[in-house]
């Protein structure tokens, strides 16, 4: 007799019928078992009764909003460990931090919504043992690296709170010294005072952008020898070429690189 493996179960809590339908179809095509709840009250009830392997949760919902669902889930020992990926209209740091404090594993902004990106995050949570094992910025990852940057000092410059939190957690497993800046001026000051072994630099920053930071780093005798890896949502050939011309050691695109790959690239430029 052939034994069939039970399908992994995904609950979508979303009041937008069209978006919910798109997600249901996409997940079903990938052989997941899915259910859709149109409000927070029924969604929470489904979590408790169905015990899904993963929840995709909107924040703005009728009857009970997503934060209230998360708060109730967080207090219930029977469902507290079910991973949740939030899909929200808001990408404000304060909103993301609130979701993270309630145990959310990942966060998607609807304005940047791509069904394939949802699939990447679903596979990250269900196929790789969850975000505490492998957290993906975009795409899937191989076996997690640990201790790859032992004894090195890494400065990362990133104003996105959620992504910065992911990078911090990942770097904390690498036995390196960490420094973090949220804007260009702070990055330049830290680079001069801390003299890191490598700099991971976002391009779209408040005030001075990453290209200008890179230009100034390479013009300063104190910092010109520090390798810089650009990490950005920009990915056009002109963007990449500009980064290389200004002296970047690598140019990584956020949507297509995993945290393990970022660590691997950092290790590569240091060897």
Backbone as JSON, one array per atom type, in Angstrom:
{
  "sequence": "XXXXXXXXXXXXXXXXXXXXXXXXXXXXXXXXXXXXXXXXXXXXXXXXXXXXXXXXXXXXXXXXXXXXXXXXXXXXXXXXXXXXXXXXXXXXXXXXXXXXXXXXXXXXXXXXXXXXXXXXXXXXXXXXXXXXXXXXXXXXXXXXXXXXXXXXXXXXXXXXXXXXXXXXXXXXXXXXXXXXXXXXXXXXXXXXXXXXXXXXXXXXXXXXXXXXXXXXXXXXXXXXXXXXXXXXXXXXXXXXXXXXXXXXXXXXXXXXXXXXXXXXXXXXXXX",
  "N": [[0.85, -1.19, 0.0], [0.54, 2.23, -0.84], [1.79, 4.91, 0.91], [0.55, 8.12, 1.61], [1.74, 11.4, 1.99], [0.68, 13.73, 4.41], [-0.73, 16.83, 3.51], [0.72, 20.07, 4.0], [-0.76, 22.58, 6.02], [-2.27, 25.69, 5.44], [-3.54, 28.66, 6.67], [-5.32, 31.41, 5.57], [-5.97, 34.62, 6.54], [-7.87, 37.06, 5.6], [-9.63, 39.81, 4.37], [-10.0, 40.82, 1.86], [-11.46, 39.65, -0.87], [-10.57, 39.07, -3.47], [-7.72, 39.08, -3.3], [-7.44, 37.07, -1.38], [-8.44, 34.89, -2.85], [-6.54, 34.71, -4.91], [-4.25, 34.0, -3.44], [-5.12, 31.56, -2.35], [-5.38, 29.98, -4.69], [-2.75, 30.0, -5.66], [-1.35, 28.74, -3.58], [-2.67, 26.29, -3.43], [-1.96, 25.23, -5.91], [0.64, 24.69, -5.4], [0.44, 22.51, -3.86], [-0.4, 22.77, -1.2], [-2.65, 22.52, 1.57], [-5.41, 24.59, 2.02], [-7.23, 27.16, 3.77], [-9.61, 29.83, 3.99], [-10.26, 32.69, 5.88], [-12.45, 35.37, 6.51], [-12.47, 37.38, 8.42], [-11.21, 38.6, 11.61], [-12.21, 37.27, 13.91], [-13.34, 34.79, 13.03], [-11.05, 33.85, 11.87], [-9.25, 33.51, 14.06], [-10.66, 31.52, 15.39], [-10.42, 29.45, 13.54], [-7.66, 29.02, 13.61], [-7.44, 27.94, 16.17], [-9.04, 25.63, 16.04], [-8.37, 24.22, 13.68], [-5.61, 24.14, 13.62], [-3.38, 25.11, 11.83], [-0.34, 24.78, 9.81], [0.86, 27.1, 9.14], [0.11, 30.59, 9.19], [-1.21, 33.14, 7.19], [-1.62, 36.46, 7.59], [-3.7, 39.25, 7.49], [-3.72, 42.69, 8.61], [-5.61, 44.82, 8.87], [-8.74, 44.09, 9.54], [-12.2, 42.98, 9.62], [-14.27, 42.89, 12.62], [-12.23, 41.74, 14.39], [-9.02, 42.94, 14.61], [-5.8, 42.28, 13.02], [-3.69, 42.55, 14.9], [-5.01, 42.11, 17.3], [-5.78, 39.47, 16.93], [-3.21, 38.32, 16.92], [-2.42, 38.94, 19.54], [-4.22, 37.42, 21.07], [-3.54, 34.87, 20.17], [-0.92, 34.76, 21.03], [-1.24, 34.48, 23.75], [-2.23, 31.98, 24.06], [-1.29, 28.82, 24.79], [-1.59, 26.56, 23.22], [-1.53, 27.31, 20.57], [0.41, 29.18, 20.23], [2.91, 28.75, 19.06], [2.52, 28.44, 16.35], [3.61, 29.48, 13.22], [3.44, 32.81, 11.87], [2.93, 34.85, 9.05], [2.73, 38.16, 8.25], [0.65, 40.06, 6.12], [0.31, 43.16, 5.06], [-1.1, 46.5, 4.69], [0.46, 48.43, 5.71], [3.8, 49.49, 6.1], [5.24, 50.66, 8.05], [7.85, 51.21, 10.4], [7.09, 51.17, 13.17], [4.77, 49.68, 13.12], [5.67, 47.23, 12.11], [7.49, 46.51, 14.12], [5.73, 46.14, 16.24], [4.31, 43.9, 15.35], [6.42, 42.03, 15.24], [7.04, 41.84, 17.96], [4.98, 40.33, 18.81], [5.5, 37.85, 17.94], [5.54, 37.38, 15.19], [6.8, 35.93, 12.19], [7.56, 36.82, 9.66], [7.1, 39.53, 7.26], [5.08, 41.18, 4.95], [4.5, 43.83, 2.66], [1.58, 45.09, 1.25], [1.55, 46.93, -0.85], [3.8, 46.33, -2.22], [3.27, 43.87, -3.11], [3.73, 40.58, -4.23], [2.72, 37.61, -5.5], [4.53, 35.46, -5.87], [6.59, 36.09, -4.15], [5.31, 35.69, -1.75], [5.11, 32.91, -1.86], [7.79, 32.22, -1.66], [8.32, 33.01, 0.98], [6.54, 31.36, 2.33], [7.63, 28.83, 1.72], [10.06, 29.16, 2.98], [9.32, 29.21, 5.69], [7.93, 26.74, 6.02], [9.33, 24.83, 4.61], [11.95, 24.94, 5.39], [12.14, 24.77, 8.07], [11.4, 27.04, 9.44], [11.68, 30.57, 10.37], [13.49, 30.96, 12.41], [15.45, 29.2, 11.88], [16.28, 29.47, 9.16], [16.17, 32.53, 7.7], [14.73, 34.29, 5.14], [15.52, 36.87, 2.87], [14.76, 37.09, 0.32], [13.95, 34.57, -1.84], [15.22, 31.16, -1.52], [17.28, 29.33, 0.81], [20.38, 27.6, 1.36], [21.84, 25.14, 3.59], [22.04, 26.6, 6.8], [24.62, 28.93, 7.68], [27.01, 29.1, 10.3], [29.01, 30.87, 12.6], [30.7, 31.82, 10.62], [31.95, 34.24, 10.36], [33.71, 34.7, 12.39], [35.45, 36.67, 14.7], [35.52, 38.92, 13.09], [34.6, 42.31, 12.25], [31.55, 43.73, 11.48], [29.84, 46.23, 9.83], [26.6, 47.23, 9.3], [24.4, 49.05, 7.24], [21.32, 50.15, 7.31], [18.01, 51.23, 7.02], [15.54, 50.08, 7.19], [13.57, 48.72, 9.55], [12.58, 46.1, 10.03], [14.06, 44.43, 8.23], [16.59, 45.07, 9.14], [16.49, 43.97, 11.69], [16.36, 41.25, 11.03], [18.87, 40.92, 9.8], [20.53, 41.52, 11.95], [19.91, 39.38, 13.7], [20.83, 37.27, 12.16], [23.59, 37.85, 11.84], [24.33, 37.65, 14.47], [24.69, 34.97, 14.85], [27.07, 34.45, 13.75], [29.37, 34.92, 15.15], [30.65, 37.37, 15.08], [31.72, 40.83, 15.53], [29.4, 43.46, 15.81], [28.12, 46.41, 14.22], [25.79, 49.03, 13.71], [24.13, 51.26, 11.53], [21.65, 53.72, 10.71], [21.44, 55.68, 8.83], [23.16, 57.63, 6.28], [25.08, 59.55, 7.22], [25.59, 58.7, 9.85], [26.64, 56.23, 9.25], [29.06, 56.89, 7.96], [30.41, 58.12, 10.07], [30.62, 55.98, 11.92], [32.12, 54.18, 10.39], [34.57, 55.47, 10.26], [35.28, 55.63, 12.95], [35.02, 53.03, 14.05], [36.22, 51.37, 12.24], [35.43, 48.97, 10.57], [35.7, 45.53, 9.35], [34.26, 44.98, 7.1], [31.61, 46.47, 5.2], [28.15, 46.5, 4.98], [25.91, 47.86, 2.9], [23.01, 49.7, 2.42], [21.3, 51.3, -0.34], [19.15, 53.14, -0.69], [18.66, 55.48, 1.49], [17.82, 57.58, 4.36], [18.46, 61.06, 3.95], [21.79, 61.32, 3.13], [22.49, 59.26, 0.42], [23.25, 55.75, -0.32], [25.09, 55.53, -2.44], [26.47, 57.97, -2.33], [27.56, 57.74, 0.21], [29.28, 55.56, -0.22], [31.01, 56.72, -2.09], [32.25, 58.72, -0.51], [33.43, 57.13, 1.44], [35.4, 55.81, -0.02], [36.94, 57.94, -0.72], [38.15, 58.72, 1.56], [41.13, 58.34, 3.28], [41.21, 56.83, 5.66], [39.18, 54.99, 5.45], [39.06, 53.92, 2.92], [40.01, 51.42, 2.18], [38.27, 49.55, 3.18], [36.18, 46.91, 2.39], [33.09, 47.18, 0.62], [29.8, 46.09, 0.5], [27.07, 46.45, -1.47], [23.64, 46.47, -0.78], [20.52, 46.28, -1.98], [17.19, 47.34, -3.1], [17.25, 48.27, -5.61], [18.06, 47.24, -8.88], [18.72, 47.48, -11.53], [20.79, 47.39, -14.48], [22.27, 49.73, -14.77], [22.31, 50.7, -12.17], [23.8, 48.75, -10.84], [26.21, 48.94, -12.23], [26.97, 51.55, -11.59], [27.45, 51.28, -8.85], [29.64, 49.5, -8.88], [31.52, 51.07, -10.24], [31.96, 53.05, -8.38], [33.32, 51.66, -6.51], [32.31, 49.45, -5.1], [32.47, 46.21, -3.63], [30.73, 44.12, -3.99], [27.39, 43.72, -5.34], [24.3, 43.29, -4.19], [20.96, 42.16, -4.57], [18.08, 42.77, -2.81], [15.62, 41.38, -3.15], [16.31, 38.96, -4.21], [18.19, 37.59, -2.78], [19.35, 35.54, -0.1], [19.72, 35.5, 3.52], [21.75, 33.75, 4.3], [23.23, 33.71, 1.95], [24.09, 36.34, 1.89], [25.81, 36.35, 4.11], [27.68, 34.51, 3.1], [28.71, 36.01, 0.98], [29.87, 38.15, 2.34], [31.85, 36.76, 3.73], [33.3, 35.92, 1.54], [34.4, 38.31, 0.44], [36.17, 38.89, 2.4], [38.15, 37.06, 2.32]],
  "CA": [[0.0, 0.0, 0.0], [1.33, 3.45, -0.94], [1.45, 5.88, 1.95], [0.57, 9.49, 1.12], [2.13, 12.35, 3.03], [-0.32, 14.77, 4.64], [-0.36, 18.15, 3.0], [0.87, 21.12, 5.0], [-1.98, 23.38, 6.08], [-2.06, 27.14, 5.51], [-4.74, 29.46, 6.87], [-5.24, 32.79, 5.11], [-6.96, 35.49, 7.19], [-7.82, 38.19, 4.66], [-10.99, 40.2, 4.0], [-10.03, 41.13, 0.43], [-11.82, 38.38, -1.5], [-9.73, 38.82, -4.64], [-6.39, 38.7, -2.84], [-7.57, 35.76, -0.75], [-8.6, 33.89, -3.91], [-5.24, 34.57, -5.58], [-3.37, 33.25, -2.55], [-5.63, 30.19, -2.28], [-5.04, 29.29, -5.93], [-1.29, 29.86, -5.72], [-0.92, 27.76, -2.58], [-3.21, 24.99, -3.83], [-1.16, 24.75, -7.03], [1.9, 24.2, -4.82], [0.08, 21.31, -3.09], [-0.72, 23.03, 0.2], [-4.07, 22.55, 1.92], [-5.65, 25.97, 2.42], [-8.55, 27.67, 4.16], [-9.67, 31.29, 3.98], [-11.16, 33.33, 6.83], [-12.63, 36.76, 6.07], [-12.4, 38.34, 9.52], [-10.32, 38.16, 12.67], [-12.85, 36.35, 14.84], [-13.38, 33.46, 12.42], [-9.66, 33.44, 11.66], [-8.73, 33.0, 15.32], [-11.34, 30.26, 15.65], [-9.81, 28.45, 12.65], [-6.33, 28.69, 14.14], [-7.61, 27.08, 17.35], [-9.67, 24.34, 15.74], [-7.72, 23.53, 12.55], [-4.17, 24.05, 13.91], [-2.61, 25.13, 10.57], [1.12, 24.81, 9.92], [1.27, 28.48, 8.9], [-0.98, 31.55, 9.02], [-0.97, 34.39, 6.46], [-2.53, 37.31, 8.34], [-3.87, 40.68, 7.24], [-3.84, 43.45, 9.85], [-6.9, 45.52, 8.87], [-9.76, 43.06, 9.37], [-13.45, 43.21, 10.36], [-14.58, 42.2, 13.89], [-11.03, 41.68, 15.23], [-7.9, 43.22, 13.7], [-4.7, 41.32, 13.05], [-2.94, 42.64, 16.16], [-5.82, 41.45, 18.34], [-5.61, 38.03, 16.67], [-1.88, 37.95, 17.38], [-2.39, 39.02, 21.0], [-4.93, 36.25, 21.6], [-2.72, 33.71, 19.82], [0.28, 34.81, 21.86], [-1.6, 34.08, 25.12], [-2.77, 30.61, 24.03], [-0.15, 27.91, 24.67], [-1.85, 25.53, 22.22], [-1.34, 27.83, 19.2], [1.39, 30.27, 20.25], [4.07, 28.46, 18.23], [2.19, 28.38, 14.91], [4.22, 30.65, 12.6], [2.57, 33.78, 11.19], [3.49, 35.85, 8.14], [1.77, 39.25, 8.11], [0.53, 40.74, 4.83], [-0.35, 44.37, 5.54], [-0.99, 47.72, 3.91], [1.41, 49.32, 6.36], [5.17, 49.03, 6.25], [5.9, 51.56, 8.97], [8.65, 50.48, 11.4], [6.38, 50.96, 14.43], [3.82, 48.59, 12.9], [6.46, 46.01, 11.97], [8.01, 46.17, 15.44], [4.62, 45.62, 17.05], [4.06, 42.53, 14.88], [7.55, 41.21, 15.67], [6.95, 41.62, 19.4], [3.93, 39.33, 19.02], [5.96, 36.56, 17.44], [5.44, 37.24, 13.73], [8.04, 35.42, 11.6], [7.93, 37.59, 8.47], [6.19, 40.66, 7.05], [4.99, 41.62, 3.56], [3.7, 45.03, 2.46], [0.71, 44.85, 0.1], [1.91, 47.81, -1.97], [4.9, 45.67, -2.93], [2.84, 42.47, -3.1], [4.03, 39.69, -5.34], [2.36, 36.25, -5.06], [5.68, 34.57, -5.84], [7.33, 36.39, -2.93], [4.6, 34.98, -0.69], [5.49, 31.51, -1.95], [9.15, 32.13, -1.12], [8.25, 33.09, 2.44], [5.88, 30.14, 2.79], [8.61, 27.74, 1.65], [11.06, 29.41, 4.02], [8.77, 28.81, 6.98], [7.48, 25.36, 6.07], [10.28, 23.91, 3.98], [13.29, 25.05, 5.97], [12.11, 24.71, 9.53], [11.0, 28.29, 10.07], [12.58, 31.71, 10.27], [14.58, 30.9, 13.38], [16.5, 28.37, 11.29], [16.73, 30.17, 7.95], [15.3, 33.65, 7.39], [15.02, 34.69, 3.76], [15.19, 38.2, 2.4], [14.12, 36.82, -0.96], [14.5, 33.32, -2.31], [15.47, 30.15, -0.51], [18.68, 29.24, 1.21], [20.94, 26.29, 1.64], [22.05, 24.91, 5.02], [22.5, 27.82, 7.44], [26.0, 29.07, 8.1], [27.2, 29.58, 11.66], [30.39, 31.15, 12.95], [31.52, 32.03, 9.42], [32.63, 35.55, 10.41], [34.31, 34.79, 13.72], [36.56, 37.61, 14.88], [35.41, 40.05, 12.17], [33.67, 43.39, 12.62], [30.67, 44.02, 10.36], [28.94, 47.38, 9.93], [25.55, 47.23, 8.29], [23.72, 50.34, 7.15], [19.98, 49.79, 6.84], [16.99, 51.97, 7.77], [14.34, 49.26, 7.3], [13.67, 48.11, 10.87], [12.36, 44.66, 9.97], [15.21, 43.81, 7.6], [17.72, 45.26, 10.04], [16.35, 42.98, 12.75], [16.74, 39.96, 10.47], [20.32, 40.92, 9.61], [21.14, 41.45, 13.28], [19.78, 38.02, 14.2], [21.7, 36.39, 11.37], [24.98, 38.13, 12.18], [24.59, 37.21, 15.84], [25.08, 33.55, 14.81], [28.33, 34.33, 13.02], [30.48, 35.18, 16.07], [31.37, 38.6, 14.68], [31.35, 42.07, 16.21], [28.44, 44.14, 14.94], [27.8, 47.83, 14.36], [24.64, 49.31, 12.85], [23.77, 52.66, 11.27], [20.38, 53.8, 9.99], [21.52, 56.68, 7.77], [24.48, 57.78, 5.69], [26.02, 60.3, 8.07], [25.96, 57.82, 10.95], [27.49, 55.19, 8.67], [30.39, 57.46, 7.73], [31.04, 58.32, 11.38], [30.97, 54.68, 12.48], [33.18, 53.58, 9.59], [35.83, 56.12, 10.63], [35.63, 55.37, 14.36], [35.06, 51.59, 14.35], [37.01, 50.72, 11.19], [34.99, 47.58, 10.41], [36.35, 44.73, 8.31], [33.41, 45.03, 5.91], [30.4, 47.28, 5.36], [26.96, 46.1, 4.2], [25.37, 49.21, 2.72], [21.8, 49.94, 1.63], [21.45, 52.48, -1.21], [18.09, 54.1, -0.41], [18.76, 55.84, 2.91], [17.44, 58.97, 4.63], [19.58, 62.0, 3.8], [22.84, 60.92, 2.19], [22.19, 57.91, -0.04], [24.35, 54.79, -0.26], [26.12, 55.84, -3.44], [27.29, 59.07, -1.81], [28.33, 57.17, 1.32], [30.35, 54.77, -0.83], [31.96, 57.67, -2.69], [33.01, 59.37, 0.57], [34.27, 56.1, 2.08], [36.56, 55.53, -0.88], [37.77, 59.15, -0.8], [38.76, 58.93, 2.87], [42.24, 57.4, 3.49], [40.94, 55.97, 6.81], [38.14, 53.98, 5.18], [39.01, 53.52, 1.51], [40.37, 50.01, 1.98], [37.22, 48.68, 3.73], [35.28, 46.44, 1.33], [31.69, 47.56, 0.78], [28.81, 45.31, -0.25], [25.8, 47.16, -1.61], [22.45, 45.62, -0.66], [19.5, 47.25, -2.35], [16.06, 46.96, -3.95], [17.61, 48.67, -6.97], [18.76, 46.13, -9.51], [18.95, 47.72, -12.94], [22.21, 47.29, -14.84], [22.9, 51.03, -14.51], [22.53, 50.79, -10.73], [24.92, 47.84, -10.53], [27.43, 49.51, -12.82], [27.34, 52.73, -10.8], [28.03, 50.78, -7.61], [30.98, 48.96, -9.15], [32.38, 52.19, -10.6], [32.29, 53.77, -7.14], [34.23, 50.84, -5.71], [31.66, 48.37, -4.33], [33.03, 44.87, -3.84], [29.61, 43.29, -4.43], [26.09, 44.39, -5.43], [23.3, 42.26, -3.93], [19.59, 42.65, -4.7], [17.33, 42.26, -1.66], [14.53, 40.47, -3.51], [16.8, 37.69, -4.77], [19.31, 37.06, -1.99], [19.01, 35.09, 1.25], [20.67, 35.92, 4.55], [22.93, 32.89, 4.22], [24.03, 34.16, 0.81], [24.74, 37.58, 2.31], [26.95, 35.94, 4.93], [28.66, 33.91, 2.22], [29.35, 37.08, 0.21], [30.74, 38.85, 3.28], [33.02, 35.9, 3.93], [34.06, 35.89, 0.28], [35.2, 39.52, 0.24], [37.18, 38.97, 3.45], [39.17, 36.02, 2.17]],
  "C": [[0.88, 1.24, 0.0], [0.85, 4.43, 0.13], [1.54, 7.28, 1.37], [0.89, 10.44, 2.27], [1.05, 13.42, 3.17], [0.19, 16.1, 4.12], [-0.19, 19.12, 4.17], [-0.29, 22.1, 4.88], [-1.65, 24.86, 6.26], [-3.4, 27.84, 5.64], [-4.47, 30.89, 6.43], [-6.34, 33.58, 5.81], [-6.91, 36.83, 6.46], [-9.25, 38.53, 4.23], [-11.12, 40.65, 2.55], [-10.25, 39.82, -0.33], [-10.93, 38.05, -2.68], [-8.34, 38.35, -4.23], [-6.42, 37.32, -2.18], [-7.67, 34.66, -1.77], [-7.28, 33.63, -4.63], [-4.3, 33.72, -4.73], [-3.8, 31.79, -2.45], [-5.21, 29.38, -3.5], [-3.55, 29.01, -6.03], [-0.81, 28.76, -4.78], [-1.43, 26.36, -2.93], [-2.41, 24.38, -4.96], [0.18, 24.2, -6.56], [1.66, 23.05, -3.85], [-0.01, 21.55, -1.58], [-2.23, 22.94, 0.39], [-4.38, 23.92, 2.52], [-7.09, 26.19, 2.9], [-8.47, 29.19, 4.21], [-10.69, 31.76, 5.0], [-11.23, 34.82, 6.49], [-12.63, 37.79, 7.17], [-11.56, 37.75, 10.65], [-10.92, 37.14, 13.62], [-12.87, 34.93, 14.27], [-11.97, 32.94, 12.17], [-9.04, 32.85, 12.91], [-9.36, 31.65, 15.66], [-10.75, 29.13, 14.8], [-8.42, 28.05, 13.13], [-6.47, 27.69, 15.29], [-8.13, 25.7, 17.0], [-8.9, 23.53, 14.69], [-6.24, 23.3, 12.78], [-3.34, 24.03, 12.62], [-1.11, 25.12, 10.84], [1.65, 26.22, 9.76], [0.03, 29.34, 8.73], [-0.46, 32.75, 8.22], [-2.04, 35.37, 6.95], [-2.52, 38.75, 7.87], [-3.99, 41.39, 8.59], [-5.2, 44.15, 9.95], [-7.99, 44.53, 8.52], [-11.05, 43.47, 10.09], [-13.47, 42.41, 11.66], [-13.4, 42.14, 14.86], [-9.83, 41.91, 14.32], [-6.75, 42.23, 13.92], [-3.89, 41.35, 14.33], [-3.7, 41.95, 17.29], [-5.76, 39.93, 18.18], [-4.27, 37.56, 17.22], [-1.79, 37.96, 18.91], [-3.07, 37.8, 21.63], [-4.13, 34.97, 21.35], [-1.51, 33.62, 20.75], [0.01, 34.31, 23.28], [-2.04, 32.62, 25.21], [-1.64, 29.61, 23.77], [-0.34, 26.84, 23.6], [-1.55, 26.0, 20.79], [-0.22, 28.87, 19.11], [2.55, 30.01, 19.28], [3.77, 28.29, 16.74], [2.75, 29.62, 14.24], [3.22, 31.5, 11.83], [3.4, 34.68, 10.29], [2.42, 36.92, 7.94], [1.83, 39.81, 6.7], [-0.3, 41.98, 5.09], [-0.2, 45.53, 4.56], [0.08, 48.65, 4.47], [2.79, 48.69, 6.45], [5.96, 49.91, 7.19], [6.65, 50.76, 10.04], [7.91, 50.2, 12.69], [5.38, 49.81, 14.3], [4.56, 47.24, 12.83], [6.99, 45.56, 13.32], [6.93, 45.58, 16.34], [4.33, 44.16, 16.67], [5.17, 41.59, 15.35], [7.46, 40.87, 17.16], [5.91, 40.57, 19.75], [4.25, 38.01, 18.33], [5.86, 36.33, 15.95], [6.79, 36.86, 13.14], [8.5, 36.23, 10.4], [6.81, 38.57, 8.16], [6.25, 41.08, 5.59], [4.11, 42.86, 3.48], [2.9, 44.88, 1.17], [1.07, 45.72, -1.11], [3.03, 47.22, -2.81], [4.57, 44.19, -3.15], [3.16, 41.75, -4.39], [3.7, 38.28, -4.86], [3.55, 35.3, -4.97], [6.53, 34.82, -4.6], [6.66, 35.73, -1.72], [5.0, 33.51, -0.67], [6.9, 31.29, -1.39], [9.11, 32.12, 0.4], [7.55, 31.88, 3.04], [6.88, 28.98, 2.8], [9.7, 27.91, 2.7], [10.57, 28.92, 5.37], [8.5, 27.31, 7.06], [8.5, 24.36, 5.53], [11.63, 23.88, 4.63], [13.27, 25.14, 7.48], [11.84, 26.02, 10.22], [12.09, 29.33, 10.07], [13.7, 31.69, 11.29], [15.73, 30.05, 12.87], [17.1, 29.05, 10.07], [15.75, 31.28, 7.67], [15.68, 34.2, 6.04], [14.63, 36.12, 3.5], [14.45, 38.08, 1.08], [14.75, 35.57, -1.52], [14.79, 32.37, -1.18], [16.97, 30.0, -0.27], [19.1, 27.8, 1.4], [21.09, 26.13, 3.15], [22.62, 26.17, 5.68], [23.98, 27.78, 7.82], [26.03, 29.53, 9.55], [28.69, 29.81, 11.89], [31.3, 31.47, 11.78], [32.34, 33.32, 9.49], [33.3, 35.78, 11.77], [35.49, 35.75, 13.75], [36.51, 38.83, 13.97], [34.42, 41.09, 12.7], [32.87, 43.78, 11.38], [29.8, 45.24, 10.7], [27.87, 47.24, 8.87], [24.75, 48.51, 8.41], [22.36, 50.09, 6.51], [18.94, 50.51, 7.68], [15.68, 51.21, 7.89], [14.45, 48.44, 8.59], [13.54, 46.59, 10.81], [13.57, 43.95, 9.38], [16.44, 43.94, 8.49], [17.69, 44.25, 11.18], [16.75, 41.59, 12.26], [18.25, 39.85, 10.31], [21.02, 40.79, 10.96], [21.08, 40.04, 13.84], [20.71, 37.06, 13.47], [23.16, 36.61, 11.75], [25.33, 37.66, 13.58], [24.99, 35.74, 15.9], [26.46, 33.36, 14.2], [29.57, 34.64, 13.85], [31.33, 36.37, 15.65], [30.95, 39.75, 15.59], [30.48, 42.88, 15.27], [28.32, 45.62, 15.27], [26.7, 48.14, 13.35], [24.4, 50.81, 12.74], [22.48, 52.68, 10.48], [20.37, 54.88, 8.92], [22.97, 56.87, 7.35], [25.49, 58.48, 6.58], [26.5, 59.45, 9.24], [26.9, 56.72, 10.46], [28.91, 55.69, 8.47], [31.14, 57.65, 9.05], [31.49, 57.0, 11.99], [32.1, 54.01, 11.71], [34.54, 54.15, 9.99], [36.26, 55.76, 12.06], [35.82, 53.88, 14.68], [35.98, 50.81, 13.41], [36.64, 49.24, 11.04], [35.78, 46.85, 9.33], [35.57, 44.75, 7.0], [32.18, 45.85, 6.24], [29.33, 46.75, 4.42], [26.09, 47.34, 4.11], [24.12, 49.23, 1.84], [22.03, 51.19, 0.77], [20.42, 53.55, -0.87], [18.04, 54.36, 1.09], [18.23, 57.25, 3.13], [18.66, 59.88, 4.51], [20.56, 61.56, 2.73], [22.58, 59.48, 1.73], [23.46, 57.04, -0.07], [25.45, 55.06, -1.25], [27.05, 56.94, -2.94], [28.14, 58.6, -0.63], [29.52, 56.39, 0.78], [31.44, 55.68, -1.41], [32.85, 58.31, -1.61], [33.92, 58.36, 1.29], [35.54, 55.87, 1.28], [37.47, 56.75, -1.02], [38.52, 59.42, 0.5], [39.88, 57.9, 3.08], [42.0, 56.42, 4.64], [40.03, 54.8, 6.45], [38.17, 53.42, 3.76], [39.29, 52.04, 1.27], [39.3, 49.04, 2.52], [36.31, 48.21, 2.59], [33.83, 46.77, 1.64], [30.81, 46.68, -0.11], [27.52, 46.11, -0.28], [24.66, 46.15, -1.57], [21.24, 46.51, -0.89], [18.32, 46.62, -3.08], [16.31, 47.36, -5.39], [18.39, 47.54, -7.63], [18.97, 46.28, -10.99], [20.45, 47.69, -13.23], [22.95, 48.59, -14.57], [23.22, 51.19, -13.02], [23.75, 49.96, -10.32], [26.23, 48.43, -11.01], [27.9, 50.72, -12.02], [28.0, 52.3, -9.49], [29.44, 50.26, -7.81], [31.97, 50.07, -9.47], [32.85, 52.95, -9.36], [33.13, 52.94, -6.18], [33.59, 49.76, -4.87], [32.28, 47.03, -4.66], [31.98, 43.91, -4.38], [28.37, 44.17, -4.53], [25.03, 43.3, -5.31], [21.91, 42.88, -3.97], [18.73, 41.98, -3.64], [16.31, 41.18, -2.04], [15.02, 39.09, -3.93], [17.91, 37.05, -3.95], [18.82, 36.64, -0.61], [20.05, 35.59, 2.24], [21.91, 35.04, 4.56], [23.83, 33.3, 3.06], [24.73, 35.47, 1.12], [25.97, 37.26, 3.16], [28.06, 35.35, 4.07], [29.42, 34.97, 1.41], [30.29, 37.9, 1.11], [32.01, 38.06, 3.51], [33.92, 35.91, 2.72], [34.94, 37.13, 0.11], [36.29, 39.66, 1.31], [38.29, 37.94, 3.32], [40.05, 36.29, 0.95]]
}
